Amino acid sequence: MTDKELLDLLPPIPEDAHKYQRGSLLVVGGSRRYFGAPVMTALAAERTGAGYVSLAVPPSIEKSAQAHLLTVPIITASDEEHEDAFAPKALDQFQAQLKHLDAVAYGPGLSAHPNNRQLLKDLLSANNLPLVIDASGLFLLSQLLSDQTAADSSAASKPTPLRPDPEAWWTIILTPHAGELATLLKATGAANASQLAQKLKVTVVSKGPETVISAASKDWASNSGTVGMAKAGSGDVLTGIIAALIAQGAPTEDAARLGVEIHGRSGRLAEQQTSRRSMVARDIIECIPEIMRRVEGI
């Protein structure tokens, strides 16, 4: 993509906009083992322009996450029996604590507890709330899809759809790496990412040396990144970038294309400033502002 193509797709920022008008994003994730993943997602979302980013984490890591964030409020929905999972009605508690919500990034670092699976199901049913699903969220989605496929094959059962309108395209982006994609393909019977996108009516960002975006209209391939980005946390950064763009009003396909390009360019710049061997995911976040400055001509 050229700078002009990027600029044309970026959501504009009105001169009189306040923070909620610039996109309110909720990041949902984290566990004792992976408390840093949702933190990286939230930081990347801030750098990509979301006006108000909140982070929902299980009680087990609330203090750890808070110690790494200055401008991102932390919320939780406690389950007294399971400190590493959210409460059964977590979504209701999140919405009660947030003034406004434009999009949700779900999954970075999350555990596979059944309560977290129920939260995903509730999010999918929440009136087509824009979602970016990554990491453990994709595993939980695969479970839901497998259950629905099994129910569909049973003549005696009438499965409940995962969303209010099963025929409409979701404002949802899935961001699987090769292993996560394989799990989703197995759960749905799709042959490849493009077929998965058409079958689920979602946008799929298949991460790899060549990242492929499969959407309603067509597929796009991107080679904007570098092998230096093959480090833990890079995918969490991409999730934050894409989710921030959706929260700011970018259409799903545009957000996916923009996010992949900004992520890749930021990774290349990080590699130049550090080295291919030593760069880490946090370096990608720190390079987002310079990439945005170049694109916007500031």
C-alpha positions in Angstrom: 0.0 0.0 0.0 1.2 3.5 -0.7 1.1 6.3 1.9 -1.8 7.9 0.0 -3.8 4.6 0.1 -3.2 4.4 3.8 -4.1 8.0 4.4 -7.3 7.6 2.4 -8.4 4.7 4.6 -7.5 6.2 7.9 -10.5 7.4 9.9 -10.4 11.3 10.1 -10.1 13.1 13.4 -12.5 16.0 13.7 -10.9 19.2 15.2 -13.5 19.3 17.9 -13.5 15.6 18.8 -13.4 14.5 22.5 -11.8 11.2 23.6 -15.0 9.1 23.4 -15.6 10.3 19.8 -12.1 9.1 18.9 -13.0 5.5 19.7 -13.7 3.6 22.9 -12.1 0.2 23.0 -12.2 -2.6 25.5 -9.4 -5.1 25.6 -10.4 -8.4 27.2 -7.6 -10.9 28.1 -4.9 -12.0 30.4 -4.1 -14.8 32.8 -1.4 -15.5 35.4 0.8 -17.0 32.7 0.2 -14.3 30.1 -0.6 -11.1 31.9 1.6 -9.0 29.5 -0.4 -9.9 26.3 -3.4 -7.7 26.9 -1.2 -4.9 28.2 0.7 -4.9 24.8 -2.7 -4.9 23.0 -3.9 -1.9 25.0 -0.7 0.1 24.5 -0.7 -0.6 20.7 -4.3 0.6 20.6 -3.5 3.8 22.3 -0.6 4.5 19.9 -2.9 3.8 16.9 -5.2 6.6 18.0 -8.1 5.1 20.0 -9.3 7.9 22.3 -10.3 5.8 25.3 -8.8 2.3 25.9 -10.0 0.1 28.8 -8.5 -3.2 29.9 -10.6 -6.0 31.4 -8.5 -8.7 33.1 -9.2 -11.5 35.6 -8.7 -10.7 39.3 -5.5 -12.8 39.4 -3.6 -10.2 37.4 -5.4 -6.9 38.0 -2.5 -5.4 40.1 0.2 -6.7 37.7 -1.5 -5.2 34.7 -2.2 -1.9 36.5 1.5 -1.6 37.3 2.4 -1.4 33.6 -0.3 1.1 32.5 -0.7 4.8 33.4 -3.5 5.9 31.1 -5.6 2.7 30.6 -8.2 2.0 33.3 -8.4 -1.5 34.5 -11.8 -3.2 35.1 -12.6 -6.8 36.1 -15.6 -9.0 36.8 -14.6 -11.3 39.7 -15.5 -14.9 40.1 -14.9 -15.9 43.7 -14.2 -19.5 42.8 -11.9 -18.8 39.8 -9.4 -15.9 40.1 -8.0 -16.6 36.6 -11.4 -16.2 34.8 -14.2 -13.7 34.5 -17.5 -14.0 36.3 -20.4 -15.7 34.4 -22.2 -12.4 33.6 -19.0 -10.4 33.0 -20.2 -8.6 29.9 -23.1 -7.0 31.9 -20.5 -5.8 34.5 -18.2 -4.4 31.8 -21.0 -2.4 30.1 -22.1 -1.1 33.5 -18.6 0.3 34.1 -18.1 1.8 30.7 -19.7 5.0 29.5 -19.5 4.1 25.9 -18.1 1.2 23.8 -17.2 1.1 20.1 -15.3 -2.2 19.8 -13.8 -5.1 21.8 -10.4 -6.9 21.4 -10.9 -10.4 22.9 -8.5 -13.1 23.7 -4.8 -12.0 24.2 -3.4 -14.1 27.0 -6.8 -15.4 28.2 -7.2 -18.7 29.8 -9.5 -21.4 28.4 -11.9 -21.4 31.4 -15.6 -22.1 30.6 -16.5 -18.7 32.0 -14.3 -17.0 29.4 -15.9 -19.1 26.7 -19.4 -17.9 27.9 -18.1 -14.3 27.8 -17.2 -14.8 24.1 -20.6 -16.3 23.4 -22.2 -13.2 25.0 -20.0 -10.9 23.0 -21.0 -12.6 19.8 -24.7 -12.1 20.7 -24.2 -8.4 21.7 -26.0 -6.8 18.7 -23.1 -7.2 16.3 -20.6 -5.4 18.5 -17.4 -5.0 16.5 -14.8 -7.6 17.7 -11.2 -8.5 17.0 -10.6 -12.1 18.2 -7.1 -13.4 18.7 -5.0 -16.0 20.5 -7.0 -18.0 23.2 -10.1 -16.3 21.9 -9.7 -18.2 18.7 -9.4 -21.5 20.5 -12.6 -20.7 22.5 -14.4 -19.7 19.2 -13.3 -23.0 17.7 -15.0 -24.8 20.6 -18.2 -22.9 20.1 -18.2 -23.6 16.4 -17.5 -27.3 16.9 -20.4 -27.5 19.3 -22.7 -25.7 16.8 -21.5 -28.0 14.0 -22.3 -31.1 16.2 -25.7 -29.6 17.1 -26.5 -28.9 13.4 -25.8 -32.5 12.5 -28.3 -33.7 15.1 -31.8 -33.9 13.7 -33.3 -33.7 17.2 -31.6 -30.5 18.1 -32.2 -26.9 17.2 -29.0 -25.1 17.9 -29.0 -21.4 18.9 -27.1 -19.2 16.4 -23.9 -17.6 17.8 -25.2 -14.2 16.7 -28.6 -12.5 16.2 -28.5 -12.5 12.4 -26.7 -15.6 11.1 -27.0 -14.4 7.5 -25.4 -11.0 7.9 -21.6 -10.3 7.7 -20.2 -9.8 11.2 -18.1 -6.8 12.1 -15.6 -9.3 13.3 -11.9 -9.9 12.5 -10.1 -13.1 13.3 -6.3 -12.9 13.5 -5.0 -16.5 13.5 -1.4 -17.7 13.1 -1.0 -21.0 11.2 -1.8 -23.3 14.2 -4.9 -21.3 15.2 -6.1 -21.2 11.6 -5.8 -25.0 11.4 -8.0 -25.4 14.5 -10.6 -23.1 13.0 -10.6 -24.9 9.7 -11.1 -28.2 11.5 -14.0 -26.8 13.6 -15.8 -25.5 10.5 -14.9 -27.8 7.7 -13.5 -24.9 5.7 -10.6 -25.7 3.4 -8.7 -22.5 3.8 -8.8 -19.0 5.2 -10.7 -17.5 2.3 -13.4 -20.2 2.6 -13.5 -19.7 6.4 -14.2 -16.0 5.9 -17.0 -16.7 3.5 -18.5 -19.5 5.6 -18.4 -17.5 8.9 -19.0 -14.1 7.2 -16.0 -12.6 9.0 -12.7 -11.0 8.0 -9.7 -13.3 8.5 -6.2 -12.0 8.9 -3.9 -15.1 8.4 -0.6 -14.1 10.0 2.7 -15.4 8.6 5.7 -14.4 6.4 3.1 -13.3 3.9 -0.1 -12.1 5.8 -3.3 -12.7 3.9 -6.5 -10.7 4.6 -9.6 -12.6 3.5 -12.8 -10.5 3.5 -16.2 -10.2 1.9 -15.0 -8.6 -1.4 -11.6 -10.2 -2.0 -8.3 -11.4 -0.5 -5.3 -9.2 -0.1 -1.7 -10.3 0.6 0.8 -8.2 2.5 4.6 -8.5 2.7 5.0 -5.3 4.8 6.6 -7.1 7.8 9.9 -8.7 8.5 11.1 -11.9 10.1 12.4 -9.8 13.0 8.7 -9.6 14.1 8.6 -13.3 14.8 8.7 -12.7 18.5 6.3 -13.3 21.3 3.8 -10.4 21.6 3.9 -9.2 18.0 0.4 -10.7 17.4 -0.9 -8.9 20.5 0.3 -5.6 19.0 -1.4 -6.3 15.7 -4.7 -7.0 17.6 -4.5 -3.7 19.3 -3.7 -1.8 16.1 -6.7 -3.3 14.2 -9.1 -3.0 17.1 -8.2 0.7 17.6 -8.9 1.4 13.9 -12.3 -0.3 14.1 -13.1 1.7 17.3 -12.3 4.9 15.4 -14.8 4.0 12.7 -12.9 2.2 10.0 -14.9 -0.4 8.2 -13.9 -4.0 9.0 -12.0 -4.7 5.7 -10.2 -1.3 5.8 -9.2 -1.8 9.5 -7.7 -5.2 8.7 -5.7 -3.8 5.7 -4.6 -0.7 7.5 -3.7 -2.6 10.6 -1.5 -5.2 8.8 0.3 -2.4 6.9 0.9 -0.2 9.9 2.0 -3.2 11.9 4.4 -4.4 9.2 5.9 -0.9 8.6 6.4 -0.4 12.3 8.1 -3.7 12.6 10.5 -2.9 9.8 11.3 0.5 11.4 11.9 -1.3 14.7 14.3 -3.7 13.0 16.2 -0.8 11.6 16.5 1.0 14.9 17.5 -2.2 16.9 18.3 -5.3 14.9 16.6 -8.2 13.3 17.8 -10.5 16.1 17.2 -8.3 19.2 14.0 -6.4 18.4 11.0 -7.2 20.6 7.3 -6.6 20.3 7.4 -3.5 22.5 9.7 -1.9 19.9 6.9 -2.2 17.3 4.6 -0.2 19.5 7.2 2.5 20.0 7.6 2.8 16.2 3.8 3.3 15.4 3.9 7.1 16.0 6.7 7.6 13.5 4.9 5.5 10.9 1.6 7.5 11.5 3.5 10.8 11.2 5.0 9.8 7.9 1.7 8.7 6.5 -0.2 11.7 7.7 2.5 14.1 6.5 2.9 15.9 9.9 
